[in-house]
Amino acid sequence: MKTLRVALGERSYDIRMEGGCLKNAGEHIRAVCPRAKKLFVVTDSNVGPLYGGTVLDSLEATGFDRRLLVIPAGEESKNAALLSNLWEEMLEFGLTRTDAVVALGGGVVGDLAGFAAATVLRGVDFIQLPTTLLAQVDSSVGGKVAIDLRHGKNLAGAFHQPKLVLMDPETLSTLDDQTFSDGMAEVIKYGCIADRAFFDRLAAHPSRKEIMSDIESVLYTCCDIKRQVVEEDELDTGRRMLLNFGHTIGHAYELAGNYTAWTHGQAVAAGMVTAAKLGVSLGVTPADVPQQVEALCAAFGLPTSIPCDIQTYASAVGRDKKGAGTDISVILLEEIGRAVAHKMPKAQLVRLLNSFDKIP
């Protein structure tokens, strides 16, 4: 088993990864939640039939009283109504402050269950069992939990670090190709912002089969980069913003597709390519970088451009959490493997982004 320790004082926790570890989830959770008697497990309609029984059996064998709640799969489930229902179901189950919530699934499940755990009874322990590539390399680590609002994604949330992140790479075998590619957008992001050698390694092995042949190493590298960033900037006021490379623009693309036409990973991939071009136009990024980012995203079946109008850009940029007043910090690449937060007026960013869409 590969293990990383996220060192955050009293909020420290392990990231553990090993094939087949979901069968022993109860033992791992008991070790970090010794006082818990009840575990409220949240999963979705895709993951529940695949792994819900395995996890529940392990929890029962370890002596936990457990309940499974299945939510509809998809981004639409990250809403206030479903969050309120989770609170009520948790209290109906008799959850107490010494018990815990378990998220079994991808990023939507982790965000929703984590936000419920952060707020029910003013906060209970939280365990992440991520089952998608995107969740394993990104959303399960770092303690960001949230729901979507009518005005945009992740606009109501909290920082609530998990007690444990337990990831089973074998769950990735059940992902369809698009969902796997979505996760690769975040994998590529880590190479772009922090590790040129890792970026080159991905470029040398541009297929799902090759990535899966060394998946634990890929997961470890991504989680180790995120661990270091989170330890330095837990609350996202400095270096942690670099993890949002491609995301400010990507959120505009998600909005342009009404959060249904494009997945998060697809939008981030196109956002990274556009951000690289933006960096060139601002004199921050070398001219050959956009082509390198574009080629790697395309190799994993990810879009490298998405149509977007100026009103949508303005709406997404205006609500971006990296904004302050009339300015925003957009993440650019000084080179492959090194990112920087570049402060600029929101209006200037919107104009530049709109001009890219008009270039043949």
C-alpha positions as CSV (number, residue, x, y, z in Angstrom):
1,M,0.0,0.0,0.0
2,K,1.3,3.5,-1.0
3,T,0.7,6.1,1.7
4,L,1.0,9.9,1.8
5,R,0.5,12.0,4.9
6,V,-1.1,15.4,4.6
7,A,0.4,17.3,7.5
8,L,-2.1,19.9,8.8
9,G,-1.6,19.6,12.5
10,E,-4.8,18.4,14.2
11,R,-6.4,18.0,10.8
12,S,-3.7,15.7,9.4
13,Y,-4.7,12.6,7.5
14,D,-3.4,9.8,5.3
15,I,-4.0,9.2,1.6
16,R,-3.8,5.4,1.1
17,M,-3.9,3.7,-2.3
18,E,-3.9,0.0,-3.0
19,G,-5.8,-2.3,-5.4
20,G,-8.7,-4.1,-3.7
21,C,-8.6,-1.9,-0.5
22,L,-12.3,-1.2,-0.5
23,K,-12.8,-4.8,0.8
24,N,-11.0,-3.7,3.9
25,A,-12.5,-0.2,4.2
26,G,-14.0,-1.0,7.7
27,E,-10.5,-1.7,9.2
28,H,-9.0,1.5,7.7
29,I,-11.9,3.6,8.9
30,R,-11.9,2.0,12.4
31,A,-8.3,3.0,12.8
32,V,-9.0,6.7,12.2
33,C,-12.5,6.9,13.8
34,P,-12.1,4.7,16.9
35,R,-15.1,6.3,18.7
36,A,-17.6,6.0,15.8
37,K,-20.5,3.6,16.1
38,K,-22.5,4.8,13.0
39,L,-21.4,5.5,9.5
40,F,-23.6,7.3,7.0
41,V,-22.5,6.2,3.5
42,V,-23.3,8.4,0.5
43,T,-22.9,7.0,-3.0
44,D,-24.6,7.5,-6.4
45,S,-26.7,5.4,-8.7
46,N,-23.7,4.4,-10.8
47,V,-21.3,3.5,-8.0
48,G,-23.7,2.0,-5.5
49,P,-24.5,-1.2,-7.5
50,L,-20.8,-1.7,-8.2
51,Y,-19.2,-1.2,-4.8
52,G,-21.9,-0.4,-2.2
53,G,-22.2,-4.0,-1.1
54,T,-18.5,-4.5,-0.8
55,V,-18.1,-1.4,1.4
56,L,-21.2,-2.1,3.6
57,D,-20.1,-5.7,4.2
58,S,-16.6,-4.5,5.3
59,L,-18.2,-1.9,7.6
60,E,-20.5,-4.5,9.2
61,A,-17.7,-6.9,9.7
62,T,-15.8,-4.2,11.6
63,G,-18.8,-3.6,13.9
64,F,-20.2,-0.4,12.4
65,D,-23.9,0.4,12.3
66,R,-24.1,1.7,8.7
67,R,-26.6,3.2,6.4
68,L,-26.3,3.7,2.6
69,L,-28.0,6.6,0.8
70,V,-27.9,6.6,-3.0
71,I,-28.2,9.9,-4.9
72,P,-28.8,10.3,-8.6
73,A,-25.5,10.3,-10.5
74,G,-24.5,13.6,-12.1
75,E,-23.6,17.2,-11.3
76,E,-27.3,18.1,-10.9
77,S,-27.2,16.3,-7.5
78,K,-24.9,19.0,-6.0
79,N,-27.9,21.2,-4.9
80,A,-29.3,22.7,-1.8
81,A,-32.4,20.6,-1.7
82,L,-30.5,17.3,-1.8
83,L,-28.1,18.7,0.8
84,S,-31.0,19.5,3.1
85,N,-32.3,16.0,2.6
86,L,-29.0,14.5,3.6
87,W,-29.0,16.4,6.8
88,E,-32.5,15.1,7.6
89,E,-31.6,11.5,6.7
90,M,-28.4,11.7,8.8
91,L,-30.4,12.8,11.9
92,E,-33.1,10.2,11.2
93,F,-30.3,7.6,11.3
94,G,-29.2,8.9,14.7
95,L,-25.8,10.3,13.6
96,T,-23.9,11.9,16.5
97,R,-20.8,14.0,16.6
98,T,-18.6,11.0,17.3
99,D,-19.8,9.3,14.2
100,A,-18.8,9.8,10.6
101,V,-19.9,10.3,7.0
102,V,-18.4,8.2,4.2
103,A,-18.3,9.4,0.5
104,L,-18.2,6.5,-1.9
105,G,-18.0,7.8,-5.5
106,G,-16.6,10.6,-7.6
107,G,-16.3,14.3,-7.1
108,V,-20.1,15.0,-6.9
109,V,-20.6,12.5,-4.1
110,G,-17.5,13.8,-2.3
111,D,-18.5,17.4,-2.6
112,L,-22.1,16.9,-1.4
113,A,-21.4,14.3,1.3
114,G,-18.4,16.4,2.5
115,F,-20.4,19.6,2.8
116,A,-23.1,17.7,4.7
117,A,-20.5,16.3,7.0
118,A,-19.0,19.8,7.5
119,T,-22.3,21.3,8.6
120,V,-24.5,18.6,10.2
121,L,-24.3,18.9,14.0
122,R,-21.7,21.7,13.3
123,G,-19.3,19.1,11.8
124,V,-18.7,15.4,11.9
125,D,-15.8,13.2,10.7
126,F,-15.6,12.5,7.0
127,I,-14.0,9.7,5.0
128,Q,-13.3,9.8,1.2
129,L,-13.5,6.6,-0.8
130,P,-13.0,8.0,-4.3
131,T,-13.8,5.8,-7.3
132,T,-13.1,8.0,-10.3
133,L,-9.8,9.1,-11.6
134,L,-10.7,12.8,-11.2
135,A,-11.7,12.2,-7.6
136,Q,-8.6,10.1,-6.8
137,V,-6.1,12.6,-8.1
138,D,-7.9,15.8,-7.2
139,S,-11.2,16.4,-5.5
140,S,-10.9,13.9,-2.7
141,V,-7.8,15.5,-1.4
142,G,-7.6,19.0,0.2
143,G,-10.8,19.4,2.1
144,K,-12.8,21.6,-0.4
145,V,-16.5,20.6,-0.2
146,A,-19.4,22.4,-1.9
147,I,-22.7,22.5,-3.7
148,D,-23.7,24.4,-6.9
149,L,-26.0,27.4,-6.9
150,R,-28.1,29.0,-9.7
151,H,-25.3,31.5,-10.2
152,G,-22.5,28.8,-10.7
153,K,-20.6,25.8,-9.5
154,N,-19.2,25.4,-6.0
155,L,-20.4,28.8,-4.7
156,A,-21.6,27.5,-1.3
157,G,-19.1,25.3,0.5
158,A,-16.5,24.9,3.2
159,F,-13.1,23.6,4.0
160,H,-13.5,20.3,5.8
161,Q,-10.5,18.0,5.7
162,P,-11.3,14.2,5.6
163,K,-10.0,11.8,8.3
164,L,-8.8,9.5,5.6
165,V,-8.7,9.2,1.8
166,L,-8.7,5.5,0.8
167,M,-8.5,4.9,-3.0
168,D,-8.7,1.6,-4.8
169,P,-7.2,1.9,-8.3
170,E,-9.2,-1.2,-9.3
171,T,-12.4,0.9,-9.4
172,L,-11.0,2.8,-12.4
173,S,-11.5,-0.4,-14.6
174,T,-15.2,0.2,-14.5
175,L,-15.0,3.7,-15.8
176,D,-16.1,4.4,-19.4
177,D,-13.5,6.1,-21.6
178,Q,-15.0,9.6,-21.3
179,T,-15.0,9.5,-17.5
180,F,-11.4,8.2,-17.5
181,S,-10.4,11.0,-19.9
182,D,-12.1,13.6,-17.7
183,G,-9.8,12.5,-14.9
184,M,-6.8,12.8,-17.2
185,A,-7.4,16.5,-17.6
186,E,-6.6,16.9,-13.9
187,V,-3.6,14.6,-14.2
188,I,-2.2,16.6,-17.1
189,K,-2.8,19.8,-15.0
190,Y,-0.3,18.6,-12.4
191,G,2.4,18.2,-15.0
192,C,1.6,21.6,-16.4
193,I,1.9,23.5,-13.1
194,A,4.5,21.6,-11.1
195,D,6.4,18.7,-12.8
196,R,7.8,18.9,-16.3
197,A,9.2,15.3,-16.1
198,F,5.7,14.0,-15.2
199,F,4.3,15.9,-18.2
200,D,6.8,14.4,-20.5
201,R,6.1,11.0,-19.0
202,L,2.4,11.3,-19.9
203,A,3.3,12.5,-23.4
204,A,5.4,9.4,-23.9
205,H,2.6,7.1,-22.8
206,P,-0.5,8.7,-24.3
207,S,-3.1,6.0,-23.8
208,R,-5.4,4.7,-21.1
209,K,-3.8,1.2,-21.3
210,E,-0.3,2.7,-20.7
211,I,-1.5,4.9,-17.8
212,M,-3.3,2.1,-16.1
213,S,-0.2,-0.1,-16.3
214,D,1.5,2.3,-13.9
215,I,-1.6,3.8,-12.2
216,E,-0.5,3.7,-8.6
217,S,2.6,5.8,-9.5
218,V,0.4,8.3,-11.4
219,L,-2.0,8.6,-8.5
220,Y,0.9,9.0,-6.0
221,T,2.6,11.7,-8.1
222,C,-0.6,13.7,-8.5
223,C,-1.6,13.4,-4.8
224,D,1.9,14.2,-3.7
225,I,1.9,17.5,-5.6
226,K,-1.5,18.4,-4.2
227,R,-0.4,17.4,-0.7
228,Q,2.5,19.8,-0.8
229,V,0.4,22.6,-2.1
230,V,-2.4,22.1,0.5
231,E,0.1,21.9,3.4
232,E,1.5,25.2,2.4
233,D,-1.8,26.9,1.7
234,E,-4.8,25.0,3.1
235,L,-7.3,27.8,2.7
236,D,-6.6,28.7,-0.9
237,T,-5.2,32.2,-0.4
238,G,-1.8,31.8,-2.1
239,R,-0.1,28.9,-3.8
240,R,-3.1,26.7,-3.8
241,M,-4.7,28.9,-6.4
242,L,-2.2,27.4,-8.9
243,L,-4.2,24.2,-8.8
244,N,-7.0,26.1,-10.6
245,F,-5.0,26.2,-13.9
246,G,-7.5,26.0,-16.6
247,H,-10.4,26.2,-14.2
248,T,-11.4,29.9,-14.4
249,I,-11.9,29.5,-18.2
250,G,-13.1,26.0,-17.8
251,H,-16.0,27.1,-15.6
252,A,-17.0,29.5,-18.4
253,Y,-17.1,26.6,-20.8
254,E,-19.2,24.5,-18.4
255,L,-21.6,27.4,-18.1
256,A,-21.7,27.8,-21.9
257,G,-22.9,24.2,-22.1
258,N,-25.4,24.7,-19.3
259,Y,-23.4,22.2,-17.3
260,T,-24.6,19.3,-19.5
261,A,-22.8,19.7,-22.9
262,W,-19.3,19.5,-21.4
263,T,-18.0,17.6,-18.4
264,H,-15.7,19.2,-15.9
265,G,-12.7,17.5,-17.3
266,Q,-13.5,18.4,-20.8
267,A,-14.0,22.0,-19.9
268,V,-10.7,22.1,-17.9
269,A,-8.8,20.6,-20.8
270,A,-10.0,23.3,-23.2
271,G,-9.5,25.9,-20.4
272,M,-5.8,24.9,-20.0
273,V,-5.2,25.2,-23.7
274,T,-6.8,28.7,-23.8
275,A,-4.9,29.7,-20.6
276,A,-1.7,28.7,-22.3
277,K,-2.6,30.9,-25.3
278,L,-3.6,33.7,-23.0
279,G,-0.2,33.5,-21.3
280,V,1.5,33.8,-24.7
281,S,-0.5,36.9,-25.5
282,L,0.5,38.5,-22.1
283,G,4.2,37.7,-22.6
284,V,4.2,35.2,-19.7
285,T,4.2,31.9,-21.5
286,P,6.7,30.7,-24.2
287,A,5.1,30.4,-27.7
288,D,5.6,26.6,-28.0
289,V,3.7,25.8,-24.8
290,P,0.1,25.9,-26.1
291,Q,0.8,23.3,-28.8
292,Q,2.3,21.0,-26.2
293,V,-0.7,21.3,-23.9
294,E,-3.1,20.9,-26.8
295,A,-1.4,17.8,-28.1
296,L,-1.4,16.0,-24.8
297,C,-5.0,16.8,-24.1
298,A,-6.0,15.7,-27.6
299,A,-4.1,12.4,-27.1
300,F,-6.4,11.5,-24.3
301,G,-9.6,12.4,-26.2
302,L,-10.1,15.7,-24.6
303,P,-11.4,18.8,-26.4
304,T,-8.9,21.6,-26.9
305,S,-11.4,24.4,-27.7
306,I,-15.1,25.1,-26.7
307,P,-17.2,27.9,-28.2
308,C,-18.1,30.6,-25.7
309,D,-19.6,34.1,-26.0
310,I,-18.5,37.2,-24.2
311,Q,-21.5,37.3,-21.9
312,T,-20.7,33.8,-20.6
313,Y,-17.0,34.7,-20.1
314,A,-18.0,37.8,-18.2
315,S,-20.5,35.9,-16.0
316,A,-18.0,33.1,-15.1
317,V,-15.1,35.5,-14.5
318,G,-17.2,37.8,-12.4
319,R,-18.1,35.0,-10.0
320,D,-14.7,33.3,-9.9
321,K,-13.5,32.8,-6.4
322,K,-10.0,34.1,-7.3
323,G,-11.4,37.5,-8.0
324,A,-11.0,40.5,-5.8
325,G,-13.0,43.6,-6.7
326,T,-12.4,44.4,-10.3
327,D,-9.3,42.2,-10.6
328,I,-8.7,38.5,-10.9
329,S,-5.7,36.2,-10.5
330,V,-5.6,34.0,-13.5
331,I,-3.2,31.0,-13.5
332,L,-0.7,31.0,-16.3
333,L,2.4,28.9,-17.3
334,E,5.9,30.4,-17.2
335,E,6.9,27.1,-18.7
336,I,5.7,23.5,-18.6
337,G,6.1,22.6,-15.0
338,R,5.9,26.1,-13.5
339,A,2.7,28.1,-13.0
340,V,2.2,31.6,-11.7
341,A,-0.9,33.6,-10.5
342,H,-1.1,36.7,-12.8
343,K,-3.3,39.5,-11.5
344,M,-5.2,41.5,-14.1
345,P,-8.5,43.4,-14.5
346,K,-11.5,41.1,-15.1
347,A,-12.6,43.3,-18.0
348,Q,-9.3,42.8,-19.8
349,L,-9.4,39.0,-19.3
350,V,-12.9,38.9,-20.7
351,R,-11.9,40.9,-23.8
352,L,-8.8,38.7,-24.4
353,L,-10.8,35.5,-24.1
354,N,-13.4,36.8,-26.5
355,S,-10.8,37.7,-29.0
356,F,-9.5,34.1,-29.1
357,D,-12.9,32.8,-30.1
358,K,-12.8,35.2,-33.1
359,I,-9.5,34.0,-34.4
360,P,-10.0,31.6,-37.3
